[in-house]
């Protein structure tokens, strides 16, 4: 029976890994595959055995990780003992989460277990020195952006471009009306490019993040911005729709929504469990925390405002190690600021509200942005799950030979 160990440390990794497991299940020689490690509900729906809680690893930033460090170290010790001594896999697949996975891969590779890493760390954006550790830890890097393979070729690391799985799962054309019907929102506007004199019928998607630290630092500012937007568009029937990434985040978001409704009694706020893709498809404009979700929004061809806030010390460390003037994936991939980024001190309710309202009032800019995002979508559209599954199968076949 072939064995695959895998760690996806956060919801975005769960989203990336599920299509890989689905593709593996379709390959005859993988029919009896045992896949186990750390994963989320999408992976488990494909038969994955998640033996440790994914939430333990779902932290972002140096300062935030310190509070979770004892639990992370316990998980890492138990995981390594299992994989090396108790239930040894044929191959280890690390899904993103480089701060955790590269250390695990280093130990496993030293123990003779082949390692594949899916999603290159952003060495082209910051902490480029990590490529030395990658060379020691990873047998094969699977890249989701086309420009990354050249970086690894220069360093003598085997790498393949597999596209981004989101580009295959998200259709080229959004159907806002259907999405709003599925969410029980009011009907989609007649003209999807916001070419109208008022903002009646607007749906604003608000994605403050999937981690507790993000809800703590970002969500309050987002809700204040929502209140300002509602006040300035008073009398317009707009709706704010927020996907709740995990059940543990709901109480905090409900408290923020209740506080906002007290200050703005007419505001319409919908908290919906999961369904981030449907919410993005339904939206006219998106207010969003920096992360993988910004790429989702771009693939849905949505105008957006990207924001992020972290503790001061974390921000200073990241600033000193960064190479690019932007942090949002749509801007990184475009090589310029195609959507605004409001970070740290610039992430004020006033600034965020103004930036969202700007998109609502500039229909021709929205049309041009959608054209840019369509080109990006075509570039990233590959059978990613299958390509990753084939890389795993090839590695296992080589071992048998």
N, C-alpha and C positions, 0 to 999 in steps of 0.2 A: 504493500500500500504506500503510494507516494505521500510524503509529509511536507507541508508548507507552514512555516512559522511566519507570522506577520504581526506588525504593530502599527496601528493607525491611532494616533494620540488625540484626535479631536474630530468634531463633526465633519470638517472639510475633508479629512483623511478617510472617514467612513464613506463619504460621497465618491471619492476617487477610487477606493478599493473595491466597492461593490460590483462595478462592471467587470473588473478583472476576475473576481470569483465567479461571476456569471459565465464569462467566456471560458474559464477553466473547466467549468462543469459541462461544457459542450464538447470538449476535446476527449476522444475515446480513451486515450491512455491515462487521462486524469479522472476517469469515471469513479474511482474509489479514493479520490484525494481526501486526505485529512488536513484541514486548515484550521489553525488555532493560534491564540495569542491575545492581542488586545484589539478590539473592534467595536463598532457601534451597531445600531439596529438594522441598517441597510446591509451590512456584511453578514449579520446573523440570519437575515432573511435568505441569504444564499448558502446557508449551511455552515457558516463560520462559528467556531467554538471560542467565544470570548471568555477567557479564564481570569482576566483581571479587569477592573473597571476603567473605562476610557476616561472618565471624569478626572481621575487622579493626574493624568498628563495634560489636561486641557487648561493650561495656564499660559500667559503671554507676558514676556518682559522679565528682566532680571530681578527686580524688586519683588514682583508678585510670586516668582518661582521660589524665592527663599522661604516663604511661609508654607509652601507645599513640599519643600525639599525632603523632609524626613519620609513622607509617604511615597514620594517618587523613588527615593533610594531603596526603600523596602521592596517596592514593586520590581525595580531593576534587578536587585539581588535574587529575588525569587524567580524572576523570569529567566535570568542567565543560568541559574542552577537547573531549572527545568529543561531548557533547551540544550545545555551542554551535557548534563548527566542523566536526566530522568526520561525525557521524551525528545530525543534528538531529531531535528528536521533534516530533510534533504537540502532545503534551501531556505534562507531567511529573506523576507521581503519587508524592507522598511518603507513605510508610507510617509513621506514628508517628515515633520517633527525632527529636524536634524540635530538639535541639541540633545535629544534623547537617543535617537536611532543611530547616529554615527558612533556614539560610545558603545552601544550594544553591538553594532556591526564589527567594530574593532575587536571586541572580545570573541565574538563568534567566528570571525575569519581566522583569528589566531588559533582557535580550537578546531579548524579544518572544515567549518561549515561555510559553503558559498553564500555570498551576500549580494543582494540586488537592492538598489535604492531607487524608489520611484518618486520623482519630483526633486529636481536639483535644488539644493540650497541657493539662495540668491547671492552667490559669490560675485556676480556682476554688479550688484547694487551695494553690498556692504560685507565686511568680514571676508575679504577675498583670500586671506591666509588659510582659511579652512580647507582649501583644495589639497594641502599637504596631508591633512588628516583623512580626507576623502580617499586619496590614493592608497593609504594604508588600510582603510576600512572597507572599501567597496570593490567588489569584483566587476560590477557593471552598473552604470548610471543610466536611468531612463528619464529623458528630458521631455518636458511638456511644452517648451518653447523652442523654435527652430534654431535660434542663434546660439544656444547653449552648447551644442555638440562640439563646435569648433574650440571652445574654451577647454573642454576635456581632452580633445585630440592633442592640443598643444602640451597638455600636462601628462600625456601618455596613459590616460584612463579610458577604458572601453565605455562608449556611450552611444545611445540611440535616441533619435527623436521619435516619440510615439504620439505626438499631438496631445490635446487636452480633452479629457473625457467629456467635459461639459459641452464642448463644441459639437459633439455628436448627439448628445441627449437633448439639447435645446434646438428647436426648429429654427430655420432661417427667418421665418416670418412669424411674428407674434399675433395672437388672436385675442385682443383685449376684451372684446365682448364675451367670448366664451369663458375666459378666465374670471370675469366679473360675475357671470352667471354661476360658475362653480363656487364662488366665494359668497354668493347671495348679496352682492353689492348692486348699486343701481347700474343701469345699462351703460355700456361703453359709449363714449362720445362718437358722433358721426364721423368726424375727421380726426384720425389718429395722430396728426401732426400738430395738434394744439392750435390750429388756425381758426380761432374764434374770438369774438370780442370780449367774452367774459370767461370765468373759470368755473361755471356751473358744471357739475358732473366730474370734477377732477378727482382722481385717486392719487394720493401721495403715499408711496411705500416708504416705511421707516425701518431700517435694519441697524439696530444699535450694537449687534454682535452676539456671539454665542457663548461667551465666557462670563463668569460672575464678575471678574474685574472690569470687563467692558461695560456691563450694566451699571456698575458702581461709578465709573468715571465718565462714560459717554452718554448713557441713556438720559440722565437728568437734563443735560444741555439740549439733547434732541427734543425732549418733551417741552421744554421752554420755547424752543424754536417753533414747534408745532402750534403752541398757543399764540405766538406772535403772528404766524401765517394766518391762523383762523381769525384773529382780530382784524387783520388788514384786508381779508377777503370776507368780511362780515356780510351775511346775507347770501353768500354763495354756498351751494350744497356740495362742498368738498368733503372727502373722507380720508382719514389717515388709517393705514392698515399696517400692522406690525406682526411679523412672524415670531412666535415664541419658539426659540431653537430647542430648548429642553424644558421639561416640566419644572425643574428646580428654579428656573428663571421667572416663572409666571408670577409668584407673589410680589417680587420687586417691581415688575412691570405693571401689575395691577395697582399697586400703591401709587406709582407715578401717574398712571392714567387717571386714578381717582382724584389726585391732587390737581391735575390739569383741568379736569372737568369742573372742579369747584371754582377755579379761577375763570374758566371759559365755558359756561353752562351749555352753549350751543355746539361745542366741538363734537365731532363724530370720530371716535377712536375705536378700532376693532383690533383685538388681540386674537390671533389665530394660531393654533398649535401647528408648528411646522409649515408646510406649504409655501416655502420661500419662493420657489420657482413660479407658482401660480400667482402669488402676490406681485412679483416683479413683472410678469406678463400683463397683469391687469393695470399696472401703474402708468401714470402720465410722466411722473418724475420721481426720483428716488433720493432719499437722504440716507447715507450709508456709512458704516464704519469700515475703515481700510481693512482689506483681507480678501480671501478668495471670493466672497460674495460680490465684490466690485466687478470681477470678471463675469460672474453670472449676469449682473445687471447690464454689462456691455454686450454680452451675447444676446440678451433680450432687446438690444438696441435702445436702451433707455437713457435719457439725460439724467445725470446724477450729480450730487454734491458729496464728495468724500471727506470724512473727518476722522480724527483720532485724538484721544487724550490718554496719557499714561502718567504715572507719578514723575515728578521733576527729575529724580536721579536716573530713572530708566530712560527718559527723553534725552538727557545729556550724554549717556553712554552710547545710545543709538545714533545720536547726531554726530558724534566724533568718529564713528566707524562707517558712516554712510558715504557713498560715492555719487549718488544721483540726486537731482533737485526735486524728485517726486517719489511718492511712496505707493500710490494707487496703481494697481496692475494695468488699467486702461491707459494711463499716462506713460507708464514704463514701456508698454508694448508699442505705443504710438511714437515714443521718443519725444513727446512734447506734452504740454498741458492742454489736453482736449476737454477735460472736465476740471472744475475747481477742486482744490484741496485746502481744507481749513483745519490746521493741526494745532494742538496745544493751546497757547494763548489766543490764537486766531479763531479757535473754535468757540465763539460766543453765540448765544441764541440769536442776537441781532444779525451777525454775519451769516449764519446758517440760513436764517429766514430770508434774508436778502438774496442769497445765492439760489435758493429754491425758486423764489418768485421771479428771478431773472429768467430761468429756463421757461417758466410758464408764460412769460411775456415775449419770448423770442422764437417764434415757430420756425423761421428759416434757419436759425442756428441748430435747432433740433433736427431738421431734415439733413443738414450737412453732417451732423454727428452720427446719425443713423447710417449714412453712407460709409463713413469711416469704420464704424463697428461691423458693417456687413463684410468689408474686406478682411478685417481681423478675424471674423468668424470663419471665413473660407480658409484662411491660412492655418487655423488651429484644428480644422475638422479632419480627423483621422479615425480609423477604427481602434481607438486607444486601448480599450479593454482587451481586445483580441491581440494587439501587438505586445502588450505587457504579458498576457497569458502565454504567448508564444516564446517570449524571452525566458520565462520560468520553465516552460516545458523543454526548451532547448538546453538549458542549464542542467536539468535533471537527466536528460538523455546523454549529455556529455559525461556526467558522473557515472552512469551505468556502463558506458563504453570504457 
